[in-house]
Amino acid sequence: MGSSSGRLLASLSSLSNWIDMQKKAMELFREINAGVESADRLALVLFIRQAFQHMIKTLRAFDQWLSDPLILNYITKDMLLDVWSTTYKILNELLELDIRHTKAVKEVAEKMIKEGKLPPVIELRGGGTEEGRGRRTFFPL
């Protein structure tokens, strides 16, 4: 067995480790999901952020995977069509969630402003430029 084959087999071993890690993550998120109804707002924020971070990590790995010429040798067109189909579904669900959530936050914020109920944190935010903030800024401070 040549050195190239040895490196490839070592890479395949790391893929087994990745699969195991992803299975553990699935189990962790199943456990988290089972208790979300009783979680408080802070716990929910932490759970969501943990899920987002794991999704980002997985997406980055998938992107690297698809840019690796060695790996691309082993990916069939059917595999790519499966990845596209699933990616398209996830993308649309994410966009629908983003639109729905952003609209709901905007409506709640507008209602609170009309009622004169500004959160105290708004006064602490201070000035700044629009460029330095994310797209979800809804108070021009």
MIDRENGU-657138 format. One record per residue (C-alpha): chain; x negated, y negated, z; residue number from 1; residue in three letters. Coordinates in Angstrom, 2 decimals. Each point is the difference from the previous one (the first is absolute). Layout:
BEGIN
{mol A | east X | north Y | up Z | seq NUM | type ALA}
...
***
This chain:
BEGIN
{mol A | east 0.00 | north 0.00 | up 0.00 | seq 1 | type MET}
{mol A | east -1.54 | north -3.33 | up -1.05 | seq 2 | type GLY}
{mol A | east -0.27 | north -3.14 | up 2.07 | seq 3 | type SER}
{mol A | east 2.92 | north -1.56 | up -1.92 | seq 4 | type SER}
{mol A | east 2.23 | north 2.92 | up 0.93 | seq 5 | type SER}
{mol A | east -1.12 | north -0.29 | up 3.62 | seq 6 | type GLY}
{mol A | east 0.87 | north -3.70 | up 0.13 | seq 7 | type ARG}
{mol A | east 3.37 | north 0.69 | up -1.58 | seq 8 | type LEU}
{mol A | east 0.76 | north 2.75 | up 2.53 | seq 9 | type LEU}
{mol A | east -0.99 | north -2.37 | up 2.83 | seq 10 | type ALA}
{mol A | east 2.37 | north -2.60 | up -1.44 | seq 11 | type SER}
{mol A | east 2.78 | north 2.57 | up -0.12 | seq 12 | type LEU}
{mol A | east -0.64 | north 0.73 | up 3.67 | seq 13 | type SER}
{mol A | east 0.48 | north -3.69 | up 0.79 | seq 14 | type SER}
{mol A | east 3.29 | north 0.16 | up -1.90 | seq 15 | type LEU}
{mol A | east 1.12 | north 2.75 | up 2.39 | seq 16 | type SER}
{mol A | east -0.87 | north -2.31 | up 2.89 | seq 17 | type ASN}
{mol A | east 2.03 | north -2.81 | up -1.63 | seq 18 | type TRP}
{mol A | east 2.99 | north 2.31 | up -0.42 | seq 19 | type ILE}
{mol A | east -0.21 | north 1.04 | up 3.66 | seq 20 | type ASP}
{mol A | east -0.23 | north -3.64 | up 1.11 | seq 21 | type MET}
{mol A | east 3.05 | north -0.92 | up -2.11 | seq 22 | type GLN}
{mol A | east 1.99 | north 2.92 | up 1.44 | seq 23 | type LYS}
{mol A | east -0.87 | north -1.18 | up 3.53 | seq 24 | type LYS}
{mol A | east 1.09 | north -3.53 | up -0.95 | seq 25 | type ALA}
{mol A | east 3.31 | north 1.36 | up -1.31 | seq 26 | type MET}
{mol A | east 0.59 | north 1.77 | up 3.31 | seq 27 | type GLU}
{mol A | east -0.92 | north -3.10 | up 2.00 | seq 28 | type LEU}
{mol A | east 2.40 | north -2.16 | up -1.99 | seq 29 | type PHE}
{mol A | east 2.75 | north 2.66 | up 0.35 | seq 30 | type ARG}
{mol A | east -0.46 | north -0.18 | up 3.78 | seq 31 | type GLU}
{mol A | east 0.04 | north -3.80 | up -0.08 | seq 32 | type ILE}
{mol A | east 3.11 | north 0.04 | up -2.19 | seq 33 | type ASN}
{mol A | east 1.81 | north 2.28 | up 2.45 | seq 34 | type ALA}
{mol A | east -0.25 | north -2.69 | up 2.69 | seq 35 | type GLY}
{mol A | east 0.41 | north -3.25 | up -1.90 | seq 36 | type VAL}
{mol A | east 3.64 | north -0.54 | up 0.98 | seq 37 | type GLU}
{mol A | east -1.00 | north -0.34 | up 3.67 | seq 38 | type SER}
{mol A | east -3.12 | north -2.09 | up -0.70 | seq 39 | type ALA}
{mol A | east -0.14 | north -3.69 | up 0.82 | seq 40 | type ASP}
{mol A | east -0.82 | north -2.67 | up -2.58 | seq 41 | type ARG}
{mol A | east -3.72 | north -0.10 | up 0.80 | seq 42 | type LEU}
{mol A | east -0.32 | north 3.77 | up -0.35 | seq 43 | type ALA}
{mol A | east 1.87 | north -0.15 | up -3.32 | seq 44 | type LEU}
{mol A | east -2.37 | north -2.69 | up -1.27 | seq 45 | type VAL}
{mol A | east -2.98 | north 2.13 | up 1.02 | seq 46 | type LEU}
{mol A | east 1.47 | north 3.14 | up -1.62 | seq 47 | type PHE}
{mol A | east 0.72 | north -1.86 | up -3.24 | seq 48 | type ILE}
{mol A | east -3.48 | north -1.53 | up -0.09 | seq 49 | type ARG}
{mol A | east -1.56 | north 3.40 | up 0.66 | seq 50 | type GLN}
{mol A | east 2.02 | north 1.45 | up -2.88 | seq 51 | type ALA}
{mol A | east -0.99 | north -2.90 | up -2.28 | seq 52 | type PHE}
{mol A | east -3.68 | north 0.49 | up 0.85 | seq 53 | type GLN}
{mol A | east 0.22 | north 3.69 | up -0.78 | seq 54 | type HIS}
{mol A | east 1.79 | north -0.69 | up -3.28 | seq 55 | type MET}
{mol A | east -2.66 | north -2.56 | up -0.95 | seq 56 | type ILE}
{mol A | east -2.75 | north 2.51 | up 0.81 | seq 57 | type LYS}
{mol A | east 1.74 | north 2.67 | up -2.08 | seq 58 | type THR}
{mol A | east 0.62 | north -2.37 | up -2.92 | seq 59 | type LEU}
{mol A | east -3.64 | north -1.09 | up 0.01 | seq 60 | type ARG}
{mol A | east -1.11 | north 3.63 | up -0.01 | seq 61 | type ALA}
{mol A | east 2.39 | north 0.81 | up -2.85 | seq 62 | type PHE}
{mol A | east -1.30 | north -2.99 | up -1.96 | seq 63 | type ASP}
{mol A | east -3.61 | north 1.13 | up 0.54 | seq 64 | type GLN}
{mol A | east 1.04 | north 3.52 | up -0.98 | seq 65 | type TRP}
{mol A | east 1.40 | north -1.24 | up -3.30 | seq 66 | type LEU}
{mol A | east -3.17 | north -1.95 | up -0.76 | seq 67 | type SER}
{mol A | east -2.33 | north 2.94 | up 0.57 | seq 68 | type ASP}
{mol A | east -1.01 | north 1.55 | up -3.36 | seq 69 | type PRO}
{mol A | east -0.85 | north 3.31 | up 1.66 | seq 70 | type LEU}
{mol A | east 3.42 | north 0.31 | up 1.60 | seq 71 | type ILE}
{mol A | east 1.74 | north -1.10 | up -3.19 | seq 72 | type LEU}
{mol A | east -1.38 | north 3.13 | up -1.68 | seq 73 | type ASN}
{mol A | east 2.30 | north 2.07 | up 2.19 | seq 74 | type TYR}
{mol A | east 3.15 | north -2.10 | up -0.15 | seq 75 | type ILE}
{mol A | east 2.51 | north 1.14 | up -2.60 | seq 76 | type THR}
{mol A | east 2.49 | north -2.21 | up -1.79 | seq 77 | type LYS}
{mol A | east 2.82 | north 1.71 | up 1.95 | seq 78 | type ASP}
{mol A | east -1.75 | north -0.92 | up 3.24 | seq 79 | type MET}
{mol A | east -0.28 | north -3.61 | up -1.16 | seq 80 | type LEU}
{mol A | east 3.65 | north -0.07 | up -1.00 | seq 81 | type LEU}
{mol A | east 0.90 | north 1.30 | up 3.48 | seq 82 | type ASP}
{mol A | east -2.14 | north -2.70 | up 1.62 | seq 83 | type VAL}
{mol A | east 1.59 | north -2.67 | up -2.21 | seq 84 | type TRP}
{mol A | east 3.54 | north 1.18 | up 0.67 | seq 85 | type SER}
{mol A | east -0.51 | north 0.05 | up 3.75 | seq 86 | type THR}
{mol A | east -1.92 | north -3.29 | up -0.04 | seq 87 | type THR}
{mol A | east 2.78 | north -1.66 | up -1.98 | seq 88 | type TYR}
{mol A | east 2.62 | north 1.17 | up 2.53 | seq 89 | type LYS}
{mol A | east -2.09 | north -1.20 | up 2.95 | seq 90 | type ILE}
{mol A | east -0.70 | north -3.32 | up -1.72 | seq 91 | type LEU}
{mol A | east 3.68 | north -0.63 | up -0.64 | seq 92 | type ASN}
{mol A | east 0.94 | north 0.93 | up 3.58 | seq 93 | type GLU}
{mol A | east -2.73 | north -2.31 | up 1.30 | seq 94 | type LEU}
{mol A | east 1.17 | north -2.87 | up -2.18 | seq 95 | type LEU}
{mol A | east 3.62 | north 0.54 | up 1.05 | seq 96 | type GLU}
{mol A | east -1.08 | north 0.05 | up 3.67 | seq 97 | type LEU}
{mol A | east -2.06 | north -3.15 | up -0.46 | seq 98 | type ASP}
{mol A | east 2.85 | north -1.87 | up -1.70 | seq 99 | type ILE}
{mol A | east 2.56 | north 1.18 | up 2.56 | seq 100 | type ARG}
{mol A | east -2.20 | north -0.77 | up 2.99 | seq 101 | type HIS}
{mol A | east -1.26 | north -3.37 | up -1.25 | seq 102 | type THR}
{mol A | east 3.58 | north -1.07 | up -0.78 | seq 103 | type LYS}
{mol A | east 1.23 | north 1.09 | up 3.45 | seq 104 | type ALA}
{mol A | east -2.84 | north -1.82 | up 1.80 | seq 105 | type VAL}
{mol A | east 0.69 | north -3.13 | up -2.06 | seq 106 | type LYS}
{mol A | east 3.70 | north 0.12 | up 0.89 | seq 107 | type GLU}
{mol A | east -0.65 | north 0.50 | up 3.73 | seq 108 | type VAL}
{mol A | east -2.60 | north -2.79 | up 0.00 | seq 109 | type ALA}
{mol A | east 2.36 | north -2.39 | up -1.82 | seq 110 | type GLU}
{mol A | east 2.78 | north 0.78 | up 2.47 | seq 111 | type LYS}
{mol A | east -2.28 | north -0.56 | up 2.99 | seq 112 | type MET}
{mol A | east -1.27 | north -3.30 | up -1.42 | seq 113 | type ILE}
{mol A | east 3.58 | north -1.22 | up -0.57 | seq 114 | type LYS}
{mol A | east 0.82 | north 0.94 | up 3.60 | seq 115 | type GLU}
{mol A | east -3.12 | north -1.82 | up 1.25 | seq 116 | type GLY}
{mol A | east -1.57 | north 3.20 | up 1.29 | seq 117 | type LYS}
{mol A | east -3.64 | north -0.24 | up -1.05 | seq 118 | type LEU}
{mol A | east -2.27 | north 2.56 | up 1.64 | seq 119 | type PRO}
{mol A | east -2.58 | north -1.60 | up 2.34 | seq 120 | type PRO}
{mol A | east -2.85 | north 1.53 | up -1.99 | seq 121 | type VAL}
{mol A | east 0.82 | north -2.36 | up -2.88 | seq 122 | type ILE}
{mol A | east -1.23 | north -2.95 | up 2.05 | seq 123 | type GLU}
{mol A | east -3.28 | north 1.81 | up 0.73 | seq 124 | type LEU}
{mol A | east -0.77 | north 0.82 | up -3.62 | seq 125 | type ARG}
{mol A | east -1.33 | north -3.42 | up -0.82 | seq 126 | type GLY}
{mol A | east -0.88 | north -1.26 | up -3.46 | seq 127 | type GLY}
{mol A | east -1.74 | north 1.72 | up -2.84 | seq 128 | type GLY}
{mol A | east 0.14 | north 0.40 | up -3.69 | seq 129 | type THR}
{mol A | east 2.34 | north 2.21 | up -1.93 | seq 130 | type GLU}
{mol A | east -3.00 | north 1.79 | up -1.52 | seq 131 | type GLU}
{mol A | east -1.13 | north 1.25 | up 3.39 | seq 132 | type GLY}
{mol A | east 3.26 | north 1.75 | up 0.76 | seq 133 | type ARG}
{mol A | east 1.77 | north 3.02 | up -1.42 | seq 134 | type GLY}
{mol A | east 2.95 | north -0.13 | up -2.33 | seq 135 | type ARG}
{mol A | east 2.49 | north 0.51 | up 2.80 | seq 136 | type ARG}
{mol A | east -0.53 | north -3.37 | up 1.64 | seq 137 | type THR}
{mol A | east 3.36 | north -1.56 | up 0.50 | seq 138 | type PHE}
{mol A | east -0.81 | north -3.14 | up 1.92 | seq 139 | type PHE}
{mol A | east -2.10 | north -2.69 | up -1.72 | seq 140 | type PRO}
{mol A | east -2.41 | north -0.65 | up 2.87 | seq 141 | type LEU}
***
